[in-house]
Each structure stands twice: as structure tokens, then as C-alpha cells.
Amino acid sequence: SPGAQGSMEDDPLLPTIHCIAKAADKRKAAGILAMRVSHVTFTTEFFVNMMGNSRPQNQAIAASIEEDMEEMFGRKCQMEGTA
């Protein structure tokens, strides 16, 4: 049964999370994990984590996510850190 956050299928951010995961997968990201963290912080709804095997791969993953997010939703991502 869904917790206090409700069902994932009903979450309005689900298309965004799918976009990020698919874009990362296109560049062979490993360990893609999306976690809903809104129950522990007021500033973040989801945290999406993934791994690449090299700096060029990490940069390609980040660029793919940025491009797909802008194409699908008309907005840029907020990313933390560098590859």
C-alpha cells in the first residue's frame, strides 16, 4: 500500500524521472536509482543517482539528460557537481 506520499503512478514528477533515467541509460549509465526524498527534506522531491566508468562517459550522461529535459519539458536541469 502506498505511504503518506501516495502512489508513484500518481506522482506528477514521474515523467521527469523517466526522462532522466532514459537519457542516462542511453549513455550506458550504471546503477540508475531514483529515490523520493520529499519525506526527509522540503527542498527536494527526488534524488536521481547513477554511475559512469570515465569522465567522458559521465559528461555524455549529463549532456544527454540536459538535452532530453530541455527537449521534452522546455527547461534546464539543475545539476550538482562535475564529472
C-alpha positions in Angstrom: 0.0 0.0 0.0 1.3 3.5 -0.8 2.7 5.5 2.1 1.9 9.1 3.0 3.5 10.2 -0.3 0.9 8.4 -2.4 1.3 6.1 -5.3 4.3 6.5 -7.7 1.9 6.1 -10.7 0.1 9.3 -9.5 3.2 11.4 -9.0 3.3 14.4 -11.4 7.1 14.2 -11.4 7.1 10.6 -12.8 7.5 11.7 -16.5 10.5 13.8 -15.4 12.1 10.9 -13.5 11.5 8.6 -16.5 13.1 11.2 -18.9 16.2 11.4 -16.7 16.6 7.7 -16.3 16.1 7.0 -20.0 18.6 9.7 -21.0 21.2 8.3 -18.6 20.5 4.7 -19.9 21.1 5.9 -23.5 24.7 6.7 -22.4 25.1 3.4 -20.6 24.9 4.8 -17.1 25.1 2.1 -14.4 23.2 1.8 -11.1 20.4 4.3 -12.0 18.5 4.9 -8.9 15.7 7.4 -8.3 14.6 8.0 -4.7 11.7 10.0 -3.5 13.2 12.1 -0.6 10.4 14.6 -0.1 9.6 13.0 3.3 13.0 14.0 4.6 13.5 17.4 3.0 11.4 20.3 1.9 13.7 21.4 -0.8 13.9 18.2 -2.9 11.3 15.9 -4.2 13.5 13.2 -5.9 17.2 12.3 -5.9 18.5 10.5 -9.0 21.9 8.8 -8.8 23.9 6.9 -11.4 27.4 6.0 -12.3 29.7 6.2 -15.3 33.0 4.5 -15.9 35.0 7.5 -17.0 35.0 11.3 -17.1 33.9 11.4 -20.8 31.1 8.9 -20.1 29.9 11.0 -17.1 29.9 14.1 -19.2 28.0 12.3 -22.0 25.4 11.1 -19.5 25.0 14.7 -18.1 24.7 16.2 -21.6 22.1 13.6 -22.6 20.0 14.4 -19.5 20.2 18.1 -20.1 19.3 17.7 -23.8 16.4 15.4 -23.2 15.0 17.5 -20.4 15.1 20.7 -22.5 13.6 18.9 -25.5 10.8 17.2 -23.5 9.9 19.8 -20.9 11.5 23.0 -22.2 13.5 23.6 -19.1 17.1 23.1 -18.0 18.2 20.7 -15.2 19.8 21.8 -12.0 22.9 19.6 -11.6 25.3 19.4 -8.7 29.0 18.6 -9.1 31.1 18.0 -12.2 32.2 14.9 -14.0 
